[in-house]
Amino acid sequence: MAEFLGAEAMESRECTDALDDEGYVLALASTGKVAKCAANGAVYGVGYKSTKNPVTGTAEANKQVAIIRAPKQAYVQYAIQNTDSADLAIGELVSMQGAAASGCVKRHVSTAWPGTYAAATAETIDDEHSRIVGISLEAVARPGAGTKTGKLLCQLLCPIPIKQ
């Protein structure tokens, strides 16, 4: 991942989850700490490295983790289920909307605007913007059964400013 980054692109925060690998999508808590982003959660950034102890090799919670944010490229963890409607193509948005696993993206499916304006729909669509992680630079075929996991190269768009 280092070839896509400069030191100016990262910050470091304490992560309350143990990260066993790079590329997990992270959310920011009111404490100022980060954790794996839950399904439908607001995205803060992507973990640059694991929180594995260099001696034991065990991932540890409550450790500092470097965080990558837009406009950089990064490898992002994904979890795509066989029930997802289509394969993930290059150029498609990936997000935490309806994600199958914390910290892992899937293909973003936007809520459609109704024929006439509806405030509730507008708010739903606005909330979806905070869930978008980036644009897929690689394709992934959905599995025939179960859930497929791995890492996907993305052009990061996170975080999109969250409404105040």
Secondary structure, DSSP 8 states (H G I E B T S, - for coil): -GGG--GGGEEEEEESS--SSS--EEEE-TTS-EEE--TT----EEESS--B-TTT--B-SSEEEEEE-TTSEEEEEEEEETTSSS-B-TT-EEESTT-SBTTBBEE-------SS--HHHHHHHHHHHTTEEEEESS-B---SSSEEEEEEEEEE--------
